[in-house]
Amino acid sequence: MYRSHTCGELRESDINTKVTLSGWVQKTRDKGFVVWVDLRDRYGITQLVFDEDRTSSKLLEQARSLGREYVVQVTGEVIERTSKNPNIPTGGIEVLVDEVILLNKSKTPPFTIENETDGGEDLRMKYRYLDIRRNPVKNNLIFRSKVSMEVRKYLSDHSFVEVETPYLIKSTPEGARDFVVPSRMNEGQFYALPQSPQTFKQLLMVGGMDKYFQIVKCFRDEDLRADRQPEFTQIDCEMAFVEQEDILDTFEGLTKHLLKEIKGVEISAFPRITYDDAMRIYGNDKPDIRFGMEFGELNAVTQHKDFGVFNSAELVVGIAVPGGASYTRKELDALVNWVKRPQVGAKGMVYVKYNEDGSFKSTVDKFYDQEDLAKWAKITEAKPGDLICVLSGDANKTRTQLSALRMELAERLGLRNPNEFAPLWVIDFPLLELDEETGNYHAMHHPFTSPKPGQLELLETDPGAVRANAYDLVLNGNEIGGGSIRIHDRDVQSTMFKHLGFTPEEAQAQFGFLMDAFQYGAPPHGGIAFGLDRLVSILGGQETIRDFIAFPKNNSGRDVMIDAPAAIDQEQLHELKLKLDIEA
Ligand code: ASP
């Protein structure tokens, strides 16, 4: 038997018990006549003691020879500590050791296995198995497991069935590139890894499964942005015989369950906002509503004077920054430069100080008087002491820029409190989105999303105006889930493909299996998928999803520990009948 107890378990009530522990040597302290060793496992740390009075000199020598991260099994008696450590649960006791068995040695680890380590990101990724020994990483993985368990519990309590769908499939259009896998047995042919199980879950509804879920890996070959992983995990769900309301209700329930069980937070009904309003009020389809700073549209109160920049703008829009009137000239210049950075892309920024005495001082005093500026303050809901920041130009671009500024300022002002949770539904998304470059429409969610009832005809005349039964669940400025009511009628689905630029032959070749299935009594259905990695990191109060993934890829999509991706040898290429199209 390797252990009778874990290293986090023994208390003063165990004094005088004979115990066996196994774990890693965290550190050794040698005072000459006495040696202490901290033994660590997943559950905690227990102090071992060896001393000249009670320990044989051979054993004392053995204790001295233990290096960091050596794996040992020890047997001894639990005794009371003379100087207790109130900071750890086992701090009242120590184990007086009478036998040490060395289970394995360890090289000196390349970084310290401490909560605050000296190892940089790259090194920790390369030795991820050592990083996992550290509390912060270990605790995140345990936390993730707890969230997954609660998800399974809630969904199975609500009659959902967990069904596995295949990984070797053919393209599913979620808007990214596919990862492909060559088929040895089918020369020249490839599987695609699923970007999501979308078509399969719909087929499960045709199959009568009624309520499906799966905690499932999805694969998307996208240009990596910060904190994106090429493989990630979804809580994927689908229900039959439901309307949008049923789905929102069920998954609001799941989210509440998680917030309550995991964070002890109870939230009443989630607010709902339409996509159009979210864009108008926050410039963003995933608004962070933990704070205000709502957009005030200023066209009507700015375009009557001689200020050309505003007069020629499609949109003039501002936000009030709490307490911003006290910013120094230097701080304000820095803010203007911030919005002018290429990542944000504003041409400039007009600002107004709303002084405590009720007067205004702006960068455009030449054009606007106090009465004008008071109107701006009213619309942006600025109070004395605030700063009004105003951007202008093309409506969509300006909204995006002001949204970036709003988020940045909220961050600086400490308004994005990770312990506060503000979920909301964004509903009534447009069905289609115009690709500015090609001039073509593509599905904003995916091609299986149904238009709102009665809007099918609008596809012919004004495709951009068609709204969908599509919804996102947003938490603290992050989209944590998204889904839609689906098309379940063959003809509607083929009309949809037509509008997305597929020829009937292309649609049949790619999605014939789904449209065929619709002919065999497909029930009305809809669903949603949550991004588990992101959800867990938000619940954990942290920003990066990498910290909640056991073996993540780095920012260039590489696993630096196993060194993947990697070249494959000629023989394997030959077997797959593949020839590489790259210059040697
Ligand atoms: N398959 C969709 C996605 O991955 C989710 C859904 O529509 O249920 O975003």
Residues whose N, C-alpha, C, O or C-beta is under 5 A from the ligand:
A	BS01	LIG	Q195 S196 Q198 C237 G482 G483 S484 G527 I528 A529
